[in-house]
């Protein structure tokens, strides 16, 4: 049985690309390198801009959009604020999952 906690995250409004809406996505954890790169390519005047650039780097899948087309420019143009919240929450959940895995490995659980 699938519970809401086990369902992969889905965007509420989706990203339009080549006339099609894309709503399913996958993220990876950001690295220090990602954080450094984001600050090098943004003007750092807005944490929203910095965080959106970080999301663009960490998205490994966004519907059927080719990976090389998942850019900060695409997100700036197409991402609705509610969908930003969905992505950011998914990133937080991914971090928590990694913490739990690490804690279990340390305790041998």
Backbone torsions as a table, in degrees:
resi	resn	phi	psi	omega
1	UNK	NA	134.0	179.7
2	UNK	-94.1	129.0	176.8
3	UNK	-102.5	163.0	178.5
4	UNK	-56.6	-31.5	-179.4
5	UNK	-68.9	-26.1	-177.3
6	UNK	-91.3	-11.8	-178.7
7	UNK	-74.1	139.4	175.7
8	UNK	-66.4	149.1	-179.3
9	UNK	-67.3	147.9	179.4
10	UNK	-136.0	137.4	178.1
11	UNK	-69.3	147.2	-179.3
12	UNK	-73.4	-45.4	-175.9
13	UNK	-107.0	-26.1	178.2
14	UNK	83.6	169.1	177.9
15	UNK	-110.6	125.5	176.9
16	UNK	-84.8	129.7	177.9
17	UNK	-146.0	122.1	-179.2
18	UNK	51.1	44.5	173.8
19	UNK	78.6	6.1	-179.4
20	UNK	-125.2	143.4	176.0
21	UNK	-88.6	136.5	-179.6
22	UNK	-120.5	123.5	-173.5
23	UNK	-121.8	-25.5	-179.8
24	UNK	-86.6	144.8	-176.9
25	UNK	-151.8	160.5	174.8
26	UNK	-136.0	143.4	179.7
27	UNK	-123.0	156.1	168.6
28	UNK	-115.6	162.8	178.1
29	UNK	-67.4	138.9	176.3
30	UNK	-73.7	145.2	177.3
31	UNK	-102.7	170.9	174.5
32	UNK	-59.2	-39.2	177.8
33	UNK	-59.2	-40.0	176.5
34	UNK	-61.8	-44.9	-179.2
35	UNK	-63.0	-42.6	178.5
36	UNK	-63.9	-46.5	-179.2
37	UNK	-59.9	-39.7	-179.6
38	UNK	-62.6	-43.4	-179.9
39	UNK	-69.3	-24.9	177.6
40	UNK	-75.7	-26.3	-176.3
41	UNK	-104.6	-5.3	176.9
42	UNK	-111.7	163.6	178.0
43	UNK	-87.1	2.2	176.2
44	UNK	62.1	12.3	-178.2
45	UNK	-80.0	-15.4	-177.5
46	UNK	-140.1	125.0	176.5
47	UNK	-65.8	-27.8	176.5
48	UNK	-63.3	-43.0	177.9
49	UNK	-64.9	-41.6	178.8
50	UNK	-63.4	-47.1	-178.7
51	UNK	-66.1	-36.1	177.7
52	UNK	-66.2	-40.5	176.6
53	UNK	-63.5	-37.6	177.6
54	UNK	-65.5	-43.0	176.9
55	UNK	-59.5	-43.2	-179.8
56	UNK	-59.0	-39.2	179.4
57	UNK	-70.7	-29.8	-173.7
58	UNK	-94.6	-9.8	177.4
59	UNK	-71.5	119.9	177.6
60	UNK	-99.2	-15.7	178.8
61	UNK	-154.5	136.7	173.9
62	UNK	-144.0	91.7	-173.7
63	UNK	57.9	-131.3	178.4
64	UNK	-108.7	18.1	178.0
65	UNK	-67.6	129.9	177.4
66	UNK	-58.2	140.9	-175.9
67	UNK	-52.6	-40.0	-177.4
68	UNK	-70.2	-13.7	178.6
69	UNK	-93.9	-6.6	177.6
70	UNK	-84.8	94.3	-174.2
71	UNK	-123.8	165.2	175.8
72	UNK	-62.5	-33.8	178.4
73	UNK	-63.2	-42.0	177.6
74	UNK	-61.4	-46.4	179.6
75	UNK	-64.4	-41.5	177.8
76	UNK	-59.2	-38.0	-176.9
77	UNK	-79.5	-36.1	-168.1
78	UNK	-115.2	-19.5	-172.9
79	UNK	-78.1	123.9	176.7
80	UNK	-84.4	148.7	-174.8
81	UNK	-58.2	-36.7	177.2
82	UNK	-63.7	-36.2	178.2
83	UNK	-72.2	-32.2	172.7
84	UNK	-58.2	-45.4	179.7
85	UNK	-61.3	-40.3	178.2
86	UNK	-61.5	-45.8	-179.6
87	UNK	-64.6	-43.7	-177.8
88	UNK	-66.0	-38.1	176.5
89	UNK	-64.7	-39.1	178.2
90	UNK	-64.5	-37.7	177.7
91	UNK	-66.0	-42.6	176.2
92	UNK	-60.6	-42.9	179.4
93	UNK	-63.4	-38.1	178.4
94	UNK	-64.0	-41.0	177.6
95	UNK	-63.8	-43.5	179.2
96	UNK	-63.2	-40.7	178.7
97	UNK	-61.5	-42.6	178.7
98	UNK	-63.9	-41.1	177.5
99	UNK	-60.5	-43.7	-179.4
100	UNK	-65.4	-39.3	177.5
101	UNK	-64.2	-40.6	-179.7
102	UNK	-66.6	-44.8	179.6
103	UNK	-62.2	-41.6	178.8
104	UNK	-64.5	-39.1	179.7
105	UNK	-66.6	-37.4	-179.5
106	UNK	-70.7	-33.7	-178.8
107	UNK	-92.3	-8.6	-179.4
108	UNK	75.8	18.5	-179.2
109	UNK	-80.1	NA	NA
